Amino acid sequence: MRSGIMNVVEEIQKNREYAVNIRRHFHRHPELSWEEHETAKKIREELTKMGIPYVEIADTGTVATLKGKSDKPVIGLRCDIDALPITEVKDLEYKSKNPGVMHACGHDSHITMLLTAAKILSEHKDELNCTVKFIFQPAEEVMEGAEKILNSGAVDDLDTVAGMHIFPFLDAGTISVDAGPRYTSAAFMKIKIIGKSGHGAMPQFVVDPIYVGAKVVDALQSIASRETNPIDTVVVSVCTFHSGTLSNIFAQTAELSGTVRTFNPKLRNELPVMIERIIKNTCEAYRATYEFEYNPGVPPTINDPEYSVIAEESVRKILGEKGIAHYAGTPGGEDFSYFLEKYPGIYAFVGCGNESKDCCYSLHHERFDLDEDGMLNGAAFYVQYLLDVQEKYNKNTK
């Protein structure tokens, strides 16, 4: 560790009790997207104790600003704060007290990592040659909060931004900060097939929307297998299919919905055109018509190569070489992608898996829990990464 700069790992251990206690508080009191009122209140109370001023955004969002000895760079650190409509089944001491709501995606630990980093940085304000913006974002699970924060003007001056997700698919003690794609884009579609209703015993007089819909589902799979480069990840999934009320009546319509994913920004824009062409031509072939709605959703989450190099060195400083994990991008969606579309930066996967502690369940699982040592590593990474980014920035501007 360089002389004159805090020992990040030691600082984290000093704040271990704070981090564990506050994470368990948030875990006991989860709140759904746009309902995070008590969560936001607690976050703001902690920031006030630290002496860090903040602004309130979109009711439950918070952006706090810690000014060091230099206005630049302005470094954003972001977490999400909402929970999921899942009933927790593990009988933990800190089990959710809100029936049917659970922090099954680890956002309780995300808040904790950012608050712990904020606490340490505020206590070492004299070592900061930058400005830090701590971004507590609501409504990530419905992919609406990031745009509210960005459109507020509160983060218009960022030079770079970092976020992270606790990750049970990696062992606690490891962090992945690989350059390039982290998450795919996440689009959503609705398809209505309009046929002609009639008696189930007389198919010659009808246009069966179920049959046509089945052909559409089948044909859409040709996009991944025949229309796009095999190197590109492309997911076109029809996940709901509803039609009819009785076993001897052909309904007039069938309604389908699904999701579309890719890491490729160019392909993201091309996919809705491909999908509608297939729907249109398939319906015409079977005398049906259609209605098509397409929500492009969030863009892919892509790490900047330069900042990924800095981040990897930060991981080495706190966890050693063994702490570097490499994980291929995953076809989930994350609205932090809007931040990385606007500013260079990184999104880290922070390992929290540990079978010996029964922390081995997937995100969004009713038995999800995390190894809190992994959470502490995430807080350490935030602090070390910020110090390393400010150092590189100041070297480059001399």
PESULHU-V635084 format. One line per field, one symbol per residue. phi: phi as a letter, one per 40 degrees, with the letter a starting at -180 (. if undefined). A space follows every 50 residues. Layout:
phi->???
This chain:
phi->.ccgbdccccccccbdcdccccccccccbcbcdgbcccccccdccccccc gbcabcbfgbcabbbbcccbcbccbcbbbbbcbbcbccbccccbddcbdg baccbgcdccdccccccccccccbdcccbabbbcbbccfccbfbcccccc ccgcbcbccaabaabcbccbcdhbabbdcgcbbccabbbbbbcbbbcicc cbccbbbcccccccccdccccccccbbbcdcccbbbbcbbabagbbcbbc ccbbbbaabbbaccdccdccccccccdccccccccbgbbabbbbbcgccc cbccdccccccccccdccbgccccbbbcdbcbbaccdcccccbciabbbb cbcaccbfbbccdgccbcabccccdccccccdcccccccccccccccc
